Amino acid sequence: MTSPASSSEVKYLIESSEGNTFDVSGAALRQSNTFNAMFLNIGADGPIPFTDYNEATLKKVFEYCEHSVNEENYSGPKHQDDLSKWDLNFFNEMDQKMFIDVINASNFLDIERLTSYCCERIARMLRGKNTQEMIKVITLPTAEELEAKQKVEEKKAAAAKKVAEKAAETAEKTETLEELPVQQLVQTTRNKLTRKYLSFSNE
Amino acid sequence: MPPLPLLRLPGLVLCDVFRSLSIDEKIKLSTCSKKISTQINNARLYSQRVIVNLDMINQEIRVHSENDEDKFDIFIDLDSWKIRNSRKRFKTYWKNYREGFLSVIRHLLKIFQCKIVIKKKKKDCH
């Protein structure tokens, strides 16, 4: 078990989706509310599995946590204008995919400060834009794209319907083929039985 | 920067994003897609409260926050199809005023589920 005072000296092993492990200080991990609730008070023997996220993303998230260890306690969301140079560099270094991965990871780990900065950054992307510009930013399909998609889906549905109809027709044909000999068999056995019965009654 | 898949973000993150947007940004965003307007509606409990003020004389709908710091005007106009945007105004065009008012109010209620106030004539106040 680790006490809060000694948690900064303690290092924890984190396991990523690739199966790689790396060290993170207890003080950095304490910024994650998920981690606080799950492991910090009871301690962790082996590596802590955060296997939904890759190593690069986790390292980026914990890099932020390590940096903000010495900063004053978090008191609500700040405006992007209040961000320090280091923070701005941290966000500017990331590409879009990494940025989304970092948002997802920080949301899962419940790191309030990082999540709120990321949200503020997204809000800033939308600020001061008109509807058309917003659609471009947030990758919504246009009316033409939607129409094309609908047409493709209709074609697919029609093709699937045709295939199903053909399958039903062939099934009906096979059923009638199979039925014929059975009917013949029934008829012949019936004839035989009636003959036998007749002969028996005659005797 | 490449486009951002906003609707694939986690729900709480989306709530946080909407909370930091102003009323005009939310209204403009809600006109982008039905899914987004539903998400804005879902996040309304975490966002600021909104009041819709109907001004039938000037054919204007004012959407503002409770402290009146954040406000946005929507004008109902006739004879054109296009919607013109500006920073704090939004001009919409309809066949008649009644249809315009009803459609805009319906849309605003769907997003914000807010209180509606009808502006009275000055004579009526006295």
Interface residues (C-beta under 8 A of the other chain):
Chain A: P77 Q96 I100 I103 N104 N107 T115 S116 C118 C119 E120 I122 A123 M125 L126 R127 G128 K129 N130 T131 M134 I135 K136 V137 I138 T139 L140
Chain B: M1 P2 P3 L4 P5 L6 L7 R8 L9 P10 L12 V13 D16 V17 R19 S20 L21 E25 K28 L29 T31 C32 S33 I36 I83 N85 R87
